[in-house]
């Protein structure tokens, strides 16, 4: 019996080779994506190593400082933020870096000096769970900045800025890199033996329906009536509840298995909690490219929202198209009563 490893072209396709192959299919491509994604790849491999060694190197726990959102920073939040900035800062085509951990963007170079792109990122989503070994991750998007106008914040918030790639890296039982450049979602897994992300699955597609919901029901007293109406219905219909408390881990499960991820506005956070630019919109792009749907609880498409502030918040409902539609029917029925 042959027990040899079943190597295929996909097994041998690295992230960088995959991106370069995609660029060759577009005659006008400049190589910008490969440069940016190679930097993100290096940064996330470094962060993943720090996550694995966090307890050994004593970088667990909180710092005395808070980030721009009033949240107590974890030591690894700061380390991850510094790693990403260090890796991306040397890429000559990046004009602006926007991080969840910093109030102001880092302006590297003007549009005229070659800064055609901005990279927006949550360096370590779910970091408060890291000391109990729950999966955490890095979320990012790459934005093409407008040719005209000012740089910096104005360029990022311009309606003419376009998100051209989004992804996340989940540091869990394996290190998984999910990526879309607007032509479906591909999944890569870090092969530690060769130090490279290798293609594990092309064109990830979400199931149309799956009777699973993901929400923090501890806040149910603060939810709008339409959300509680949906949850009552889901309980009656025998839905399963799966909630990890790390957005990357919860969305990753939803992306692969189907279901719905719900982070609604609450009475104490009427605008929602998740950040639009570097949490909601990157995940929305991934979910839509995998055949799902991503909206606010009023039904507005998240990718159609035009932010007016770098750290703007929003409600987020995303997942299988059939499940999101079912959720919206309950919310809209309640609204019209």
N, C-alpha and C positions, 0 to 999 in steps of 0.2 A: 504494500500500500504506500502511495506517495504522500508523505507528510510535509513536503516542502512548502514554503511560504507562497501563497497564491498572489504573486506580484502582478499588478496590472499597470496600464499607463497612468491611471489615477493614483495608485499608490506611489508612483514615482514623480508625480507632478507637485512641485513645491508651490507655495504661495506666490513667490516672485516669478516663477516660470509661467504660472497661470495668468498673472497680471500682464506680463510681457506678451503672452500669446493673444490676450484680448486686445492689447494695443496694436499688434500687427494686423489685426482685422479692421482697424480704422486708420486709413492712410494719413489722416491729418493729426494723428496722435503725436504728442511731443515727448512722451516718457515721464510726464509729471507724476502720474499715478504710481508708477513703479518706485520713484524716488520717495514719495510720501509714504506709501505703504511699507516700503522696506524699513523706514524709520519707525513706523508704528509697530512693525513686527519685532524689531530689535528692542524697542521699549517694553513691549508686553512680555517678551521672553525674560527680560531683566526683572520686571515686576513679579512675574510668576515665580521666579527663583526666590525673590524676597518673601513672597507669601508662604512658600513652602518652608522657608527657614526662619519665619518670623519668631517663633518661640525660642528657637536655638539662639538667635541673634538678639533676643530681648528687645524686639521692636513692636511688641503688642501693647495695647492700651492707649489711653488718651493723653493728649497734650493739654497744657493749661490754656492754650489759645483756642479761639473759635474761628470758623470760616466766615465767609461773607453772609451766610444765611443764618448766623447765630447758632450753628451746630458745633458741638465740641469735636475738634479734629482728632483723628487717630494718628499715631505716629506713622503708620503706613500710608495714610492719605498724603502726607507731606512728601514722603519718599517717592511714592508713585508719581505725584505731580512733578517733582524735580526731575525724575527719570524721563518722563515724556517731553518736558520742555528741553532737556538737554539733547535728546535724540532728534527732535523736530527743529530745534533752533538753527541747526546748520544747513537745513534744506533751503536752497536759494529761491525756490518758487513759493515758499510760504510767507505770507505777509503778516498774518495775525494768528495768535494762539488764544483761545478762550477756554478757561478752566473753571469748573465748579468751585474750586478751592480759592479762587482769586477774584476780588471785586472788579478789578480793571483788567482789560485784555492786555496781552503782551504784543506790542506792535513791533515787528521785526524789520519790516522794510515796506516802502510805499509800492503802490501798483506800478508806477513808472520804473521803480528799481527791480521789478520782476516778481513782486509779491502778488501772484495771481490767485492764491488760495488762502483760505482760513481753515484751521483745524480746531474743532470744538470738542471738548472731552470732559467726561467724568472720570477722573483717574482711577478711582477705586470704589465702585458702587458696592454697598453692603458691607463696608469695612468694619462697622460696629459688631458684625457677627464673626469676625475673623478669628477671635480667640476661642471660639467653639467649633472651628473647622468647617463652617458653612461656606458653600461656594460663593465667591465674590467675583467681581469682574471690572473691566474697563469698557466704557461706551464711548464711541467717537463718531463724528461725521466730518466729511471734507466738503467745503463750500467754495464754489468758484465765485470770486468777487467781481463786481461790475467793472467794466473798463473805464467808466467815467466817475467823477465825484471824488469825495474825500476817502481817506483810508480809515483804519481803526474801527471804532464802534459804528460809525456811520455806514461803512462798507458792509459790515456784517449784518446790520439791521435793514439794509436797503432791500426793497421788494425785488430788485433786479439781481440780488445774490441768489445763487442756485446750489442746492445740495446735490452733489454729484456722486457721493459714495457715503455709505454708513456701515457700521459694524460694531461688534463687541467681541471681547475675549473673556471667556469664562474660565476662571481658575478653580477647577473642581477635581473630581477623580481623574480627569484628564484636562489638558489645557486646550480649549476649543476656540477657534477663530471663525466667527460668522461674518460674511462680507457680501455686500451688494454694491455694484457700480451702476445699477439701473437696468440690469439684464438678468434678473433672477437672483437667488441667494445660494451661495456656495459655502460648504462647511469644511474647514481645515482643522487638523488635529496636530499638536506639537509632538513630533517624534524626537524624544530626548536623546536617542542614540546617535542621531545625526544633527541635532540642533536646528531642525527646520520644521516649519508647518507644512504638512502634506495634505493634499486634497482627499477628503474622506467621502464627500457626497456632493454631487452636482445638483443644482436646481431643486433645492428643498421646497416642498409643497406642503402647506398646512391642510389637514383634514377640514372639510366644509363644516362639520359639526362634531362635537364631542362633549358629553355631559360632565364637564369639569369646570369649576370656577375657582378663581384665585383672587382673594380679597382678605384684608385684615378685618374680620368680623368683630373684633374687640371694639372697633369704633362705630358699631352699628347705630348707637344712640345719636350719633352726630351726622348720619347719612341723610340725604334727602329722601322724601317718602317714596319716590319712584325706585330708588335703589333698594330700599327695604322690601318694596313690593316684588321686585325681581327675585330677591333672595328667598322670600316666602314661596314664590312659585318654584324656584330651583329646588328647595327642600321637598316640596310636594312631589316634584318630578323625579326625585331620587338622584340628583346631581351629587358628585363627589367634590369635596373641598380639598384643594392643595395650595398651601401658602407657605413659602419659605421665608420671606421677608428680605430677600435680596433680589432687586428688580431683574438683574441679569439672569439669575438662576430661574426665577419664575417665568420670565418671558422665554427663556430657552426651552423650558419644558413645554410651554404653550405653543411655541413655534414648531416643535417636533411632534408633539402628541395631539395638539388641538385643544379646544376649550376657549376660555375667556379670562383675561387678566383685567381686573377692575381696580382703579385707584381714583375714587370719585372726590369731588369737593366735599368738604365737611362744614359743619356750623362754625368751627374755629378756623378753618382754612377755606373760605368761600371761593377762592380762585383755584383751588387744588394745591397739591404739594410738589409734584414732580416738575422739574425744570424743562421748559419747552425746547430750548435749543440743543442741550446736550444730553437729554434723557428721552423726552417724548418723541421728538422728530426723528432722531436716528432709529429708534425702535419702530416707529411708524413706517419708515421707509422699508425696513427689513420685512416687517409683517405684510405690507402691501405687495412687495416683490415676491413673497412666498404665497400669494393668493389669499391673504387675509384682509382684515379691515381694521383701521385705527382711527378713533374719533374721540371727541369730548363727550360728556354725558348729555349734551344737548344735540348730539349727532353731527357736529361740525367736523369735517375731515382735518386731522391734526396737521397734515402737510400743507393745508391751505391757510393756516394761521400765520399772520404776519407779526412777529414780535416787535415790541416797542422798547424792550429792555433786555439786556443780556441775560438776566437771571429771572426772566418772567416764568411764572408757574402756570400749570394747567391741570385739569382733570384728564385722566387717560383711561380709555376703554379700548382694548385691542384683543385680537384673536381670530378664531375661525369666523368666517363671514356669517354663517347661520346663527352662531351664538351671539355675535354682536347685534345682529338684526333683532333677535329675540329680546335682548336686553333693552334695546331702544324702544321696542313696542311697549314694554312696561313703563318706561320713563315717560314716553310721549302720551300714553293713555292716562297716566296720573296727572300729567300737565294739563290735559284738556278737561279733566273732571272738575 
